[in-house]
Amino acid sequence: MSSRELPLPTFLIIGAQKCATRWLRFNLGLHPDVYTASTELSFFNNGPRFEDLGVSWYRDQFGGWAGEPVVGEATPGYMFWRHRPHICSDRIRDVVPDAHLIAILRNPIDRAQSAMNHHIASSGLAKDSDLLDLVEQTPPERDRLGLISGGWYAASLEPYRATFGEQLLILLHDDIDKDPQSFYRRAAEHIGATRAFLPPDLEAVRFSYRQRPGIDRNGISPLTIEQRRKLFEYFADDVGKLETLLGRDLSAWDPDRSG
């Protein structure tokens, strides 16, 4: 690579949506060995952008690079089921075959609620929207917002696992609150940023639509146990496959197995 040529990424945070991908991208970008694009680039999941603008456009998005050895971006749409992850993974393989990938997964019920809140905040949904009503009105396969299909993690990760193997690191959102420093170190090590470093405000910086007790920031009441049970029916099979894939107990995500 010449001194004037901008880099292609050495790592990608591929998702999932509303699972702290922006938090991780922001904090990895503070590492002295890492440069991250400041916005979601949506290159590999956007056909016209990928086909028409091409790799030269993609390189241009890393214009702030100052020679850092590790370069990356975060676009949760890359593993969004509706965006056809098998196509995205093929495109990534063709452009950056040696890239290290990170996926962060969250309780799919909470992810769906957070996604709905996001769309309410951006005026994409009415303020009085009810998650279960929205889900029951539209088959998940046809839902443009991906409220349910955005949480089909095992299915969405399958092509990435087949293509990238150990280059893919799968983390759980649950572990950020339990031990954000270990979470960060694991992610940094995976992408090749091995110099000892922790962002000073790692535990304080969050980007999410969290619920306060009894009500959330959009005035929406938390889901009832019955609503959570009905919603989990849409995820149960995928969560079972994910438990096998990760070798990890995810009973905390099931309203009838948690606690």
C-alpha positions in Angstrom: 0.0 0.0 0.0 1.5 3.4 -1.0 1.7 6.2 1.5 -1.1 8.0 -0.2 -3.5 5.1 -0.5 -6.2 4.9 2.1 -6.7 1.6 3.8 -9.4 -1.0 3.7 -10.6 -2.2 7.1 -8.8 -4.9 9.0 -11.9 -5.5 11.1 -15.7 -5.1 10.9 -18.4 -5.0 13.6 -21.2 -6.7 11.7 -24.0 -6.5 14.2 -26.5 -7.0 15.6 -28.6 -3.9 15.5 -29.3 -2.3 18.9 -26.6 -4.4 20.6 -24.0 -1.8 21.5 -22.1 -1.9 18.2 -21.8 1.9 18.2 -20.5 1.8 21.8 -17.9 -0.7 20.8 -16.9 1.1 17.6 -16.5 4.4 19.5 -14.4 2.9 22.3 -12.2 0.8 19.9 -11.6 4.0 18.0 -10.1 5.6 21.1 -7.4 2.9 21.2 -4.0 4.4 20.0 -3.6 1.5 17.5 -7.1 1.7 16.0 -8.8 4.0 13.5 -12.6 3.6 13.0 -15.0 5.2 10.6 -17.2 7.6 12.5 -20.5 6.4 10.9 -22.1 3.3 9.7 -20.8 2.8 6.1 -23.4 0.3 4.9 -21.2 -0.8 2.1 -21.6 -4.6 1.9 -25.3 -4.6 2.5 -26.1 -1.9 0.0 -26.2 -3.3 -3.6 -26.0 0.0 -5.5 -23.3 1.3 -3.2 -21.3 -1.9 -3.5 -21.8 -2.3 -7.3 -21.8 1.3 -8.5 -19.5 3.2 -6.1 -17.2 0.3 -5.5 -14.1 -0.3 -3.4 -12.6 3.1 -4.2 -15.6 4.8 -2.6 -15.2 2.5 0.4 -11.5 3.5 0.9 -12.5 7.1 0.8 -14.6 6.7 3.9 -11.4 6.1 5.9 -10.1 9.6 5.1 -9.2 10.4 8.7 -6.8 7.5 8.9 -3.4 8.6 10.3 -1.4 5.4 9.9 -3.0 3.3 12.6 -2.3 -0.4 12.0 -5.8 -1.5 12.8 -8.7 0.0 10.8 -12.4 -0.8 11.1 -16.0 0.2 10.9 -19.3 -0.9 12.4 -22.4 -1.5 10.3 -25.0 -3.7 12.2 -26.9 -4.1 8.9 -24.2 -6.6 7.7 -25.8 -9.4 9.8 -29.4 -8.1 9.5 -31.4 -11.1 8.3 -33.4 -8.9 5.9 -30.2 -7.8 4.3 -29.3 -11.3 3.3 -26.2 -12.1 5.3 -25.0 -14.8 2.8 -24.6 -12.1 0.2 -23.0 -9.6 2.6 -20.5 -12.3 3.8 -19.5 -13.1 0.2 -18.9 -9.5 -0.6 -16.8 -9.0 2.5 -14.8 -12.1 1.6 -14.2 -10.8 -1.9 -13.0 -7.3 -0.7 -11.4 -7.9 2.7 -10.9 -11.7 3.1 -8.5 -11.4 6.0 -10.7 -9.0 8.1 -11.6 -10.0 11.6 -15.3 -9.8 12.4 -17.2 -9.1 15.6 -20.8 -9.8 16.4 -22.6 -8.7 19.6 -25.8 -10.4 20.5 -28.5 -9.3 22.9 -31.6 -10.9 24.4 -33.7 -10.8 21.1 -36.8 -9.6 23.0 -35.0 -6.6 24.4 -33.3 -6.0 21.1 -36.7 -5.9 19.4 -38.1 -3.5 22.0 -35.0 -1.2 21.6 -35.4 -1.3 17.9 -39.0 -0.2 18.1 -38.1 2.6 20.5 -35.4 3.7 18.0 -38.0 3.9 15.2 -40.4 5.8 17.5 -37.7 8.3 18.4 -36.9 8.8 14.7 -40.7 9.2 13.9 -40.7 5.9 11.9 -43.4 4.5 14.2 -46.2 6.1 16.1 -45.6 7.0 19.7 -48.3 4.6 20.9 -46.9 1.6 19.1 -47.1 -1.7 20.9 -44.3 -4.2 20.1 -46.5 -7.3 20.2 -49.2 -5.7 18.1 -46.6 -4.7 15.5 -45.2 -8.2 15.4 -48.6 -9.9 15.1 -49.7 -7.7 12.3 -46.8 -8.4 9.9 -45.1 -11.7 9.2 -41.4 -11.4 10.4 -40.2 -12.3 6.9 -42.0 -9.3 5.4 -41.3 -6.7 8.2 -39.2 -4.0 6.7 -38.0 -3.0 10.2 -36.9 -6.5 11.1 -38.2 -6.3 14.6 -38.2 -10.1 14.9 -35.9 -11.2 12.1 -33.2 -8.8 13.4 -32.9 -11.2 16.4 -32.5 -14.4 14.3 -28.9 -14.5 15.2 -27.9 -18.1 14.6 -29.5 -18.0 11.1 -27.8 -14.6 10.3 -24.4 -15.7 11.5 -24.3 -19.1 9.7 -22.8 -17.8 6.4 -20.2 -15.7 8.4 -19.2 -18.8 10.4 -18.9 -20.9 7.3 -16.8 -18.2 5.5 -14.7 -16.7 8.2 -14.4 -19.4 10.9 -12.1 -18.2 13.7 -11.9 -14.7 12.2 -15.4 -14.2 13.7 -15.8 -13.4 17.4 -19.2 -13.6 18.9 -19.8 -11.6 22.1 -22.9 -11.1 24.3 -24.3 -7.8 25.2 -25.0 -9.2 28.7 -21.2 -9.3 29.3 -20.8 -5.5 28.8 -22.7 -4.7 32.0 -21.0 -7.6 33.9 -17.4 -6.7 33.0 -17.0 -4.0 30.4 -13.2 -4.0 30.7 -12.9 -7.7 29.9 -15.4 -7.3 27.1 -13.3 -4.5 25.6 -10.0 -6.3 26.0 -11.3 -9.4 24.3 -12.6 -7.3 21.3 -9.4 -5.3 21.1 -7.2 -8.4 21.2 -9.3 -10.1 18.5 -8.8 -7.2 16.0 -5.1 -7.1 16.7 -4.9 -4.1 19.0 -2.7 -5.7 21.7 -1.2 -2.7 23.3 -2.6 -2.3 26.9 -5.2 0.4 26.8 -8.6 1.1 28.3 -10.8 4.1 27.4 -11.1 6.4 30.5 -14.9 6.5 30.3 -15.5 3.0 29.1 -18.2 2.2 31.7 -20.0 5.5 31.4 -20.5 5.8 27.6 -23.5 4.1 26.3 -25.7 4.6 23.2 -29.0 2.8 23.8 -32.7 3.2 24.5 -32.7 1.8 28.0 -35.8 1.4 30.1 -36.1 3.1 33.5 -38.2 1.3 36.1 -41.8 1.4 35.0 -41.3 3.5 31.9 -38.7 4.2 29.2 -37.5 7.3 27.5 -40.3 7.3 25.0 -43.0 6.9 27.6 -43.5 3.2 26.8 -44.3 0.8 29.6 -42.0 -2.3 29.8 -43.2 -5.6 28.4 -45.2 -7.8 30.6 -44.2 -11.4 31.3 -47.0 -12.6 29.1 -45.9 -10.3 26.2 -42.3 -11.6 26.6 -43.5 -15.2 26.4 -45.4 -14.5 23.2 -42.5 -12.7 21.7 -40.0 -15.4 22.6 -42.0 -17.9 20.6 -40.6 -16.2 17.5 -37.0 -16.7 18.8 -37.0 -20.0 20.6 -35.7 -22.2 17.8 -33.0 -19.8 16.8 -31.9 -19.3 20.5 -31.7 -23.1 20.8 -29.4 -23.2 17.8 -27.4 -20.3 19.2 -26.8 -22.1 22.5 -25.3 -25.0 20.6 -23.2 -22.8 18.4 -21.8 -20.8 21.4 -21.7 -23.7 23.9 -23.3 -21.2 26.3 -26.5 -21.3 28.4 -28.9 -18.6 27.2 -31.8 -19.5 29.6 -31.8 -15.9 30.8 -33.3 -14.9 27.5 -36.3 -17.3 27.9 -39.0 -15.8 30.1 -39.9 -19.3 31.4 -36.3 -20.4 32.1 -34.8 -17.2 33.5 -34.5 -16.3 37.2 
